[in-house]
């Protein structure tokens, strides 16, 4: 089917996330992918794990037979992300430890997650989106 991509930054996340949550019941799968920002000098993410995981995740989602909503939330540049008080590190809903982190969102809560060291693994992505 289709992947509905929506992007958010730290500053726009609140309003984008509210819309994402409101539309979640319409989709079979709702995911949030926390990623590092692109480095302006290279136009690539400063996070090598994000560079590796994002295309794998997108490919797996595009192959699904169901409608999928994917909110890509960009954590900022490296110094912003490294701050222990980063908003998504301290947010009780997300408690991020690393990027990329892929979260399955269902019934207004985190249903499952893949951390930075596993977010690129196809079998883990399959298990997350299938609810296993």
DSSP file (Angstrom, degrees, kcal/mol; ACC not computed):
  #  RESIDUE AA STRUCTURE BP1 BP2  ACC     N-H-->O    O-->H-N    N-H-->O    O-->H-N    TCO  KAPPA ALPHA  PHI   PSI    X-CA   Y-CA   Z-CA
    1    1 A X              0   0    0      0, 0.0     2,-0.4     0, 0.0    66,-0.2   0.000 360.0 360.0 360.0-128.9    0.0    0.0    0.0
    2    2 A X        -     0   0    0     63,-0.1    66,-2.6    61,-0.0     2,-0.6  -0.905 360.0-143.1-127.3 151.2    1.4    3.4    0.9
    3    3 A X  E     -a   68   0A   0     -2,-0.4     2,-0.8    64,-0.2    66,-0.2  -0.957  16.8-152.6-107.4 119.5    3.8    4.9    3.4
    4    4 A X  E     -a   69   0A   0     64,-3.3    66,-2.9    -2,-0.6     2,-0.4  -0.837  16.3-159.9 -93.9 108.7    2.7    8.3    4.6
    5    5 A X  E     +a   70   0A   0     -2,-0.8     2,-0.4    64,-0.2    66,-0.2  -0.755  15.5 174.1 -94.6 132.2    5.8   10.2    5.5
    6    6 A X  E     -a   71   0A   0     64,-2.3    66,-3.1    -2,-0.4     2,-0.3  -0.999  15.2-152.1-134.5 135.0    5.7   13.1    7.9
    7    7 A X  E     +a   72   0A   0     -2,-0.4     2,-0.3    64,-0.2    66,-0.2  -0.825  14.3 178.6-109.3 147.2    8.9   14.9    9.2
    8    8 A X  E     -a   73   0A   0     64,-2.5    66,-2.9    -2,-0.3     2,-0.2  -0.992  14.0-155.4-143.6 150.5    9.3   16.8   12.4
    9    9 A X     >  -     0   0    0     -2,-0.3     4,-1.4    64,-0.2    66,-0.1  -0.588  46.0 -91.2-108.6 177.9   12.1   18.6   14.2
   10   10 A X  T  4 S+     0   0    0     64,-0.4     4,-0.4     1,-0.2     3,-0.3   0.928 128.0  46.5 -56.2 -44.8   12.3   19.2   17.9
   11   11 A X  T  4 S+     0   0    0      1,-0.2    -1,-0.2     2,-0.1     3,-0.2   0.816 119.3  37.8 -72.3 -30.4   10.5   22.5   17.5
   12   12 A X  T  > S+     0   0    0      1,-0.1     4,-2.1     2,-0.1     5,-0.3   0.515  90.2  95.2 -96.1  -4.9    7.7   21.2   15.3
   13   13 A X  H  X S+     0   0    0     -4,-1.4     4,-3.4    -3,-0.3     5,-0.3   0.872  75.5  59.6 -58.7 -43.1    7.2   17.9   17.0
   14   14 A X  H  > S+     0   0    0     -4,-0.4     4,-1.8     1,-0.2    -1,-0.2   0.927 113.1  35.5 -53.5 -53.1    4.4   18.8   19.3
   15   15 A X  H  > S+     0   0    0     -3,-0.3     4,-1.7     2,-0.2    -1,-0.2   0.891 119.5  49.7 -71.7 -39.0    2.0   19.9   16.6
   16   16 A X  H  X S+     0   0    0     -4,-2.1     4,-2.4     1,-0.2    -2,-0.2   0.900 111.1  50.3 -65.4 -40.3    3.1   17.2   14.1
   17   17 A X  H  X S+     0   0    0     -4,-3.4     4,-2.8    -5,-0.3    -1,-0.2   0.873 106.3  54.8 -67.3 -38.0    2.8   14.5   16.7
   18   18 A X  H  X S+     0   0    0     -4,-1.8     4,-2.1    -5,-0.3    -1,-0.2   0.921 111.2  45.0 -61.0 -43.4   -0.7   15.6   17.7
   19   19 A X  H  X S+     0   0    0     -4,-1.7     4,-2.0     2,-0.2    -2,-0.2   0.915 111.6  53.1 -65.5 -42.8   -1.8   15.2   14.1
   20   20 A X  H  X S+     0   0    0     -4,-2.4     4,-0.9     1,-0.2    -2,-0.2   0.921 111.1  46.6 -56.3 -46.9    0.0   11.8   13.8
   21   21 A X  H  < S+     0   0    0     -4,-2.8     4,-0.5     1,-0.2     3,-0.4   0.885 110.2  53.0 -65.5 -38.9   -1.9   10.6   16.9
   22   22 A X  H  < S+     0   0    0     -4,-2.1     3,-0.3     1,-0.2    -1,-0.2   0.852 115.2  40.5 -65.3 -34.1   -5.2   11.8   15.6
   23   23 A X  H >< S+     0   0    0     -4,-2.0     3,-1.6     1,-0.2     4,-0.4   0.530  89.2  95.8 -91.3  -7.1   -4.8   10.0   12.3
   24   24 A X  G >< S+     0   0    0     -4,-0.9     3,-1.7    -3,-0.4    -1,-0.2   0.850  74.4  61.3 -56.0 -40.7   -3.3    6.8   13.8
   25   25 A X  G 3  S+     0   0    0     -4,-0.5    -1,-0.3    -3,-0.3    -2,-0.1   0.738  97.7  61.0 -62.6 -18.4   -6.6    4.9   14.0
   26   26 A X  G <  S+     0   0    0     -3,-1.6     2,-0.3    -4,-0.1    -1,-0.3   0.671  97.7  71.3 -78.3 -17.1   -6.8    5.1   10.2
   27   27 A X    <   -     0   0    0     -3,-1.7    41,-0.1    -4,-0.4     3,-0.1  -0.737  69.7-144.7-107.2 148.7   -3.6    3.2    9.6
   28   28 A X  S    S+     0   0    0     39,-1.1     2,-0.4    -2,-0.3    40,-0.2   0.864  94.1  27.3 -72.4 -37.4   -2.7   -0.4   10.1
   29   29 A X  E     -b   68   0A   0     38,-1.6    40,-2.6     2,-0.0     2,-0.4  -0.994  64.9-172.7-131.9 132.2    0.8    0.5   11.2
   30   30 A X  E     +b   69   0A   0     -2,-0.4    75,-3.1    75,-0.3     2,-0.3  -0.989  15.2 175.1-126.1 122.5    2.0    3.7   12.9
   31   31 A X  E     -bC  70 104A   0     38,-3.0    40,-2.7    -2,-0.4     2,-0.5  -0.931  22.9-155.1-129.9 149.6    5.7    4.2   13.5
   32   32 A X  E     -bC  71 103A   0     71,-2.5    71,-3.2    -2,-0.3     2,-0.6  -0.995  11.6-164.9-121.2 125.2    8.0    6.9   14.7
   33   33 A X  E     -bC  72 102A   0     38,-2.8    40,-2.5    -2,-0.5     2,-0.6  -0.938   6.4-155.3-113.4 111.9   11.6    6.9   13.5
   34   34 A X  E     +bC  73 101A   0     67,-2.9    67,-1.4    -2,-0.6    66,-0.7  -0.775  25.1 172.2 -88.4 123.2   14.0    9.1   15.5
   35   35 A X  E     -b   74   0A   0     38,-2.5    40,-3.1    -2,-0.6    41,-0.3  -0.867  34.5-106.8-129.9 158.6   17.0   10.1   13.4
   36   36 A X        -     0   0    0     -2,-0.3    41,-0.1    38,-0.2    11,-0.1  -0.595  45.1-103.7 -79.9 148.6   20.0   12.4   13.5
   37   37 A X        -     0   0    0     39,-1.8     9,-1.7    -2,-0.2    10,-0.3  -0.211  40.3 -96.2 -63.9 160.5   19.9   15.5   11.4
   38   38 A X  E     -E   45   0B   0      7,-0.3     2,-0.6     8,-0.1     7,-0.3  -0.582  33.6-118.3 -76.6 143.5   21.8   15.7    8.1
   39   39 A X  E >>> -E   44   0B   0      5,-3.6     4,-3.2    -2,-0.2     3,-1.3  -0.742  19.0-141.2 -79.6 121.8   25.3   17.4    8.3
   40   40 A X  T 345S+     0   0    0     -2,-0.6    -1,-0.1     1,-0.3     5,-0.0   0.776  98.4  57.5 -58.8 -26.1   25.0   20.4    6.0
   41   41 A X  T 345S+     0   0    0      1,-0.2    -1,-0.3     3,-0.1    -3,-0.0   0.771 124.6  19.1 -77.3 -24.1   28.6   19.9    4.7
   42   42 A X  T <45S-     0   0    0     -3,-1.3    -2,-0.2     2,-0.3    -1,-0.2   0.577  90.3-133.0-117.3 -16.6   27.8   16.3    3.4
   43   43 A X  T  <5S+     0   0    0     -4,-3.2     2,-0.3     1,-0.3    -3,-0.2   0.660  75.4 107.7  62.9  18.1   24.0   16.3    3.2
   44   44 A X  E   <S-E   39   0B   0     -5,-0.5    -5,-3.6    -7,-0.1    -1,-0.3  -0.863  83.7 -89.0-116.4 156.3   24.2   12.9    5.0
   45   45 A X  E     -E   38   0B   0     -2,-0.3    -7,-0.3    -7,-0.3    -8,-0.1  -0.322  26.7-133.6 -59.2 144.3   23.2   12.2    8.6
   46   46 A X  S    S+     0   0    0     -9,-1.7     2,-0.7     1,-0.1    -1,-0.1   0.579  91.6  80.7 -73.7  -7.5   26.1   12.7   11.1
   47   47 A X    >>  -     0   0    0    -10,-0.3     4,-1.9     1,-0.1     3,-0.5  -0.881  66.1-161.5-104.6 110.7   25.0    9.3   12.5
   48   48 A X  H 3> S+     0   0    0     -2,-0.7     4,-1.8     1,-0.2    -1,-0.1   0.837  92.6  57.1 -61.3 -32.8   26.4    6.3   10.5
   49   49 A X  H 3> S+     0   0    0      2,-0.2     4,-2.5     1,-0.2    -1,-0.2   0.866 106.6  49.9 -65.6 -34.7   23.8    4.0   12.1
   50   50 A X  H <> S+     0   0    0     -3,-0.5     4,-2.3     2,-0.2     5,-0.3   0.900 108.0  52.7 -68.1 -41.0   21.0    6.3   10.7
   51   51 A X  H  X S+     0   0    0     -4,-1.9     4,-0.5     1,-0.2    -2,-0.2   0.876 115.4  42.1 -61.0 -37.3   22.6    6.2    7.3
   52   52 A X  H  X S+     0   0    0     -4,-1.8     4,-0.6    -5,-0.2    -2,-0.2   0.894 119.7  40.9 -76.3 -41.5   22.5    2.4    7.4
   53   53 A X  H  X S+     0   0    0     -4,-2.5     4,-2.6     1,-0.2     3,-0.3   0.882  99.6  66.9 -81.4 -40.5   19.1    1.9    8.9
   54   54 A X  H  X S+     0   0    0     -4,-2.3     4,-2.7     1,-0.2     5,-0.2   0.893 102.3  45.4 -55.8 -48.6   16.8    4.4    7.2
   55   55 A X  H  X S+     0   0    0     -4,-0.5     4,-2.2    -5,-0.3    -1,-0.2   0.872 113.8  50.8 -64.4 -33.2   16.9    2.9    3.7
   56   56 A X  H  X S+     0   0    0     -4,-0.6     4,-2.2    -3,-0.3    -1,-0.2   0.930 112.0  47.0 -66.3 -44.8   16.3   -0.6    5.1
   57   57 A X  H  X S+     0   0    0     -4,-2.6     4,-2.4     2,-0.2     5,-0.2   0.938 112.7  48.5 -62.2 -48.0   13.4    0.6    7.1
   58   58 A X  H  X S+     0   0    0     -4,-2.7     4,-2.5    -5,-0.2    -1,-0.2   0.900 110.7  51.2 -61.2 -41.2   11.8    2.5    4.2
   59   59 A X  H  X S+     0   0    0     -4,-2.2     4,-1.1    -5,-0.2    -1,-0.2   0.922 111.3  47.5 -62.2 -44.3   12.2   -0.5    1.9
   60   60 A X  H  < S+     0   0    0     -4,-2.2     4,-0.4     1,-0.2     3,-0.3   0.896 113.4  48.0 -65.1 -39.9   10.6   -2.9    4.4
   61   61 A X  H >< S+     0   0    0     -4,-2.4     3,-1.3     1,-0.2    -2,-0.2   0.893 107.3  55.1 -69.3 -39.1    7.7   -0.5    4.9
   62   62 A X  H 3< S+     0   0    0     -4,-2.5    -1,-0.2     1,-0.3    -2,-0.2   0.762 104.7  55.9 -65.5 -23.4    7.1    0.1    1.2
   63   63 A X  T 3< S+     0   0    0     -4,-1.1    -1,-0.3    -3,-0.3    -2,-0.2   0.550  84.4 107.6 -85.3  -7.8    6.7   -3.6    0.8
   64   64 A X    <   -     0   0    0     -3,-1.3     4,-0.1    -4,-0.4    -3,-0.0  -0.406  68.5-139.0 -72.2 147.4    3.9   -4.0    3.3
   65   65 A X  S    S+     0   0    0     -2,-0.1     2,-0.2     2,-0.1    -1,-0.1   0.588  80.2  72.4 -79.3  -9.1    0.4   -4.6    2.1
   66   66 A X  S    S-     0   0    0    -65,-0.1     2,-0.3    -5,-0.1    -2,-0.1  -0.619  93.5 -92.2-107.2 162.6   -1.1   -2.2    4.6
   67   67 A X        -     0   0    0     -2,-0.2   -38,-1.6   -66,-0.2   -39,-1.1  -0.564  45.4-165.9 -70.9 133.9   -1.2    1.6    5.0
   68   68 A X  E     -ab   3  29A   0    -66,-2.6   -64,-3.3    -2,-0.3     2,-0.5  -0.977  14.2-155.0-126.7 134.6    1.7    2.8    7.1
   69   69 A X  E     -ab   4  30A   0    -40,-2.6   -38,-3.0    -2,-0.4     2,-0.5  -0.947  14.3-172.6-106.6 128.8    2.2    6.1    8.8
   70   70 A X  E     -ab   5  31A   0    -66,-2.9   -64,-2.3    -2,-0.5     2,-0.7  -0.966   8.6-165.4-125.8 115.7    5.9    7.0    9.5
   71   71 A X  E     -ab   6  32A   0    -40,-2.7   -38,-2.8    -2,-0.5     2,-0.7  -0.890   9.7-156.7 -98.0 113.7    6.8   10.1   11.5
   72   72 A X  E     -ab   7  33A   0    -66,-3.1   -64,-2.5    -2,-0.7     2,-0.6  -0.836   9.7-166.8 -91.8 117.0   10.5   10.9   11.1
   73   73 A X  E     -ab   8  34A   0    -40,-2.5   -38,-2.5    -2,-0.7     2,-0.5  -0.919   9.2-148.0-110.2 117.6   11.6   12.9   14.1
   74   74 A X  E     - b   0  35A   0    -66,-2.9   -64,-0.4    -2,-0.6   -38,-0.2  -0.745   2.8-158.2 -92.4 123.1   15.0   14.6   13.7
   75   75 A X        -     0   0    0    -40,-3.1     2,-0.2    -2,-0.5   -39,-0.2   0.585  41.7-114.9 -78.9 -11.6   16.9   14.9   17.0
   76   76 A X        -     0   0    0    -41,-0.3   -39,-1.8     4,-0.1    -1,-0.3  -0.619  50.4 -30.8 110.1-172.1   19.2   17.7   15.9
   77   77 A X  S  > S-     0   0    0     -2,-0.2     4,-2.5   -41,-0.1     5,-0.2  -0.221  73.6 -90.0 -76.7 174.5   22.9   18.0   15.3
   78   78 A X  H  > S+     0   0    0      1,-0.2     4,-2.5     2,-0.2     5,-0.2   0.902 125.3  48.5 -57.3 -47.9   25.4   16.0   17.4
   79   79 A X  H  > S+     0   0    0      1,-0.2     4,-0.8     2,-0.2    -1,-0.2   0.900 112.5  49.8 -62.1 -37.4   25.9   18.6   20.2
   80   80 A X  H >4 S+     0   0    0      1,-0.2     3,-0.8     2,-0.2    -2,-0.2   0.937 113.9  45.0 -63.8 -45.8   22.1   18.9   20.6
   81   81 A X  H 3< S+     0   0    0     -4,-2.5     5,-0.2     1,-0.2    -2,-0.2   0.861 106.5  59.6 -66.1 -36.6   21.6   15.2   20.7
   82   82 A X  H 3< S+     0   0    0     -4,-2.5     2,-0.3    -5,-0.2    -1,-0.2   0.675  78.3 107.6 -69.1 -16.7   24.5   14.6   23.1
   83   83 A X    X<  -     0   0    0     -4,-0.8     3,-2.2    -3,-0.8     6,-0.1  -0.473  69.0-143.4 -64.5 122.0   22.8   16.9   25.7
   84   84 A X  T 3  S+     0   0    0     -2,-0.3    -1,-0.2     1,-0.3    -2,-0.0   0.722 100.5  57.1 -60.8 -19.1   21.5   14.6   28.5
   85   85 A X  T 3  S+     0   0    0      4,-0.1    -1,-0.3     5,-0.0     5,-0.1   0.183  73.1 145.8 -97.4  16.8   18.5   16.9   28.8
   86   86 A X    X>  -     0   0    0     -3,-2.2     4,-1.8    -5,-0.2     3,-1.2  -0.289  60.4-118.2 -51.7 137.0   17.5   16.5   25.2
   87   87 A X  H 3> S+     0   0    0      1,-0.3     4,-0.9     2,-0.2    -1,-0.1   0.819 112.0  45.4 -54.3 -35.6   13.7   16.6   25.1
   88   88 A X  H 34 S+     0   0    0      2,-0.2     8,-2.5     1,-0.2    -1,-0.3   0.659 107.5  58.1 -86.4 -14.3   13.2   13.1   23.7
   89   89 A X  H <4 S+     0   0    0     -3,-1.2    -2,-0.2     6,-0.2    -1,-0.2   0.871 116.6  34.3 -73.7 -37.5   15.8   11.6   26.1
   90   90 A X  H  < S+     0   0    0     -4,-1.8     2,-0.4     5,-0.1    -2,-0.2   0.538  89.1 111.7 -96.7  -8.0   13.8   12.8   29.1
   91   91 A X    >X  -     0   0    0     -4,-0.9     4,-2.6    -5,-0.2     3,-0.7  -0.539  64.7-142.9 -68.7 123.2   10.3   12.4   27.6
   92   92 A X  T 34 S+     0   0    0     -2,-0.4    -1,-0.2     1,-0.2    -4,-0.1   0.714  97.2  56.7 -64.5 -20.2    8.7    9.6   29.6
   93   93 A X  T 34 S+     0   0    0      1,-0.1    -1,-0.2    16,-0.0    17,-0.2   0.860 123.7  18.5 -76.1 -34.8    6.9    8.3   26.4
   94   94 A X  T <4  -     0   0    0     -3,-0.7    -2,-0.2    -6,-0.1    -5,-0.1   0.833  68.7-173.0-109.2 -42.5   10.1    7.8   24.4
   95   95 A X     <  -     0   0    0     -4,-2.6    -6,-0.2     1,-0.1    -5,-0.1   0.897  25.5-158.2  44.9  53.1   13.1    7.7   26.8
   96   96 A X        +     0   0    0     -8,-2.5    -1,-0.1     1,-0.1     3,-0.1  -0.330  28.5 171.2 -65.9 139.9   15.5    7.7   23.8
   97   97 A X        -     0   0    0      1,-0.4     2,-0.3    -2,-0.0    -1,-0.1   0.601  66.0  -0.8-115.3 -27.4   19.0    6.4   24.4
   98   98 A X  S    S-     0   0    0    -64,-0.0    -1,-0.4    -9,-0.0     2,-0.4  -0.964  77.9 -80.6-155.9 167.6   20.3    6.3   20.8
   99   99 A X  S    S+     0   0    0     -2,-0.3   -50,-0.2     1,-0.1   -49,-0.2  -0.975  96.3  41.5-125.8 144.8   19.5    7.0   17.2
  100  100 A X  S    S+     0   0    0    -66,-0.7     2,-0.4    -2,-0.4    19,-0.3   0.524  71.9 166.5 -78.3 151.1   18.1    5.6   15.1
  101  101 A X  E     -C   34   0A   0    -67,-1.4   -67,-2.9    -2,-0.1     2,-0.5  -0.997  19.3-158.5-128.2 128.2   15.2    4.4   17.2
  102  102 A X  E     -CD  33 114A   0     12,-2.1    12,-2.6    -2,-0.4     2,-0.4  -0.933  12.4-168.7-109.7 122.4   12.1    2.9   15.6
  103  103 A X  E     -CD  32 113A   0    -71,-3.2   -71,-2.5    -2,-0.5     2,-0.5  -0.919  17.5-143.1-116.9 134.5    9.0    3.0   17.7
  104  104 A X  E     -CD  31 112A   0      8,-2.7     7,-3.4    -2,-0.4     8,-1.1  -0.852  20.9-158.1 -91.6 126.5    5.7    1.3   17.0
  105  105 A X  E     + D   0 110A   0    -75,-3.1   -75,-0.3    -2,-0.5     2,-0.3  -0.927  22.1 156.9-113.2 122.7    2.8    3.5   18.2
  106  106 A X  E >   + D   0 109A   0      3,-2.8     3,-0.8    -2,-0.5    -2,-0.0  -0.995  62.2   2.4-148.3 138.5   -0.6    1.9   19.0
  107  107 A X  T 3  S-     0   0    0     -2,-0.3    -1,-0.1     1,-0.2     3,-0.1   0.889 128.5 -57.5  52.7  43.5   -3.5    3.0   21.2
  108  108 A X  T 3  S+     0   0    0      1,-0.2     2,-0.3   -87,-0.1    -1,-0.2   0.789 121.8  82.6  61.7  32.3   -1.8    6.2   22.1
  109  109 A X  E <  S-D  106   0A   0     -3,-0.8    -3,-2.8     0, 0.0     2,-0.5  -0.985  89.8 -85.1-155.9 162.9    1.3    4.5   23.5
  110  110 A X  E     +D  105   0A   0     -2,-0.3    -5,-0.2    -5,-0.2     3,-0.1  -0.615  38.3 178.0 -71.0 123.0    4.6    2.9   22.6
  111  111 A X  E     -     0   0A   0     -7,-3.4     2,-0.3    -2,-0.5    -1,-0.2   0.767  63.5 -18.7 -97.0 -32.8    3.9   -0.7   21.7
  112  112 A X  E     -D  104   0A   0     -8,-1.1    -8,-2.7     2,-0.0    -1,-0.4  -0.974  60.2-157.0-165.0 169.0    7.4   -1.8   20.7
  113  113 A X  E     -D  103   0A   0     -2,-0.3     2,-0.5   -10,-0.2   -10,-0.2  -0.998  13.8-147.0-156.7 152.3   10.8   -0.4   19.7
  114  114 A X  E     -D  102   0A   0    -12,-2.6   -12,-2.1    -2,-0.3   -14,-0.1  -0.995  27.2-143.1-119.1 127.6   14.0   -1.1   18.0
  115  115 A X    >>  -     0   0    0     -2,-0.5     3,-1.9   -14,-0.2     4,-1.5  -0.243  34.3 -87.5 -83.8 175.6   17.1    0.6   19.4
  116  116 A X  T 34 S+     0   0    0      1,-0.3     4,-0.2     2,-0.2     3,-0.1   0.804 124.2  54.2 -54.8 -36.5   20.0    2.0   17.5
  117  117 A X  T 34 S+     0   0    0      1,-0.2    -1,-0.3     2,-0.1   -16,-0.1   0.572 121.5  28.0 -79.0  -8.1   22.0   -1.3   17.4
  118  118 A X  T X4 S+     0   0    0     -3,-1.9     3,-1.7   -18,-0.2    -2,-0.2   0.427  86.7  99.2-129.9  -2.6   19.0   -3.3   15.8
  119  119 A X  T 3< S+     0   0    0     -4,-1.5    -3,-0.1   -19,-0.3    -2,-0.1   0.640  84.6  53.8 -67.6 -13.7   17.0   -0.8   13.8
  120  120 A X  T 3  S+     0   0    0     -4,-0.2     2,-0.6   -20,-0.1    -1,-0.3   0.468  80.9 107.5 -96.7  -3.1   18.6   -1.9   10.5
  121  121 A X    X>  -     0   0    0     -3,-1.7     4,-2.3     1,-0.2     3,-0.5  -0.671  60.0-151.7 -85.5 117.0   17.9   -5.6   10.9
  122  122 A X  H 3> S+     0   0    0     -2,-0.6     4,-2.7     1,-0.3     5,-0.2   0.870  93.7  51.8 -58.0 -42.3   15.1   -6.7    8.5
  123  123 A X  H 3> S+     0   0    0      1,-0.2     4,-1.9     2,-0.2    -1,-0.3   0.846 110.6  49.2 -66.9 -31.0   13.8   -9.5   10.7
  124  124 A X  H <> S+     0   0    0     -3,-0.5     4,-2.3     2,-0.2    -1,-0.2   0.889 110.6  50.1 -72.4 -39.4   13.5   -7.2   13.7
  125  125 A X  H  X S+     0   0    0     -4,-2.3     4,-2.5     2,-0.2     5,-0.3   0.934 110.6  50.7 -62.5 -45.7   11.7   -4.6   11.5
  126  126 A X  H  X S+     0   0    0     -4,-2.7     4,-1.7     1,-0.2     6,-0.2   0.920 111.0  48.2 -57.3 -45.1    9.3   -7.3   10.3
  127  127 A X  H  X>S+     0   0    0     -4,-1.9     5,-2.0     1,-0.2     4,-0.7   0.895 111.4  50.7 -64.6 -40.0    8.6   -8.4   13.9
  128  128 A X  H ><5S+     0   0    0     -4,-2.3     3,-0.7     1,-0.2    -2,-0.2   0.941 113.1  43.4 -63.8 -47.8    8.0   -4.9   15.0
  129  129 A X  H 3<5S+     0   0    0     -4,-2.5    -1,-0.2     1,-0.2    -2,-0.2   0.756 114.1  50.9 -74.1 -22.7    5.5   -4.0   12.3
  130  130 A X  H 3<5S-     0   0    0     -4,-1.7    -1,-0.2    -5,-0.3    -2,-0.2   0.545 112.4-118.7 -89.5  -6.5    3.7   -7.3   12.6
  131  131 A X  T <<5       0   0    0     -3,-0.7    -3,-0.2    -4,-0.7    -4,-0.1   0.661 360.0 360.0  82.1  15.8    3.3   -6.9   16.3
  132  132 A X      <       0   0    0     -5,-2.0    -4,-0.2    -6,-0.2    -5,-0.1   0.427 360.0 360.0 -97.1 360.0    5.3  -10.0   17.2
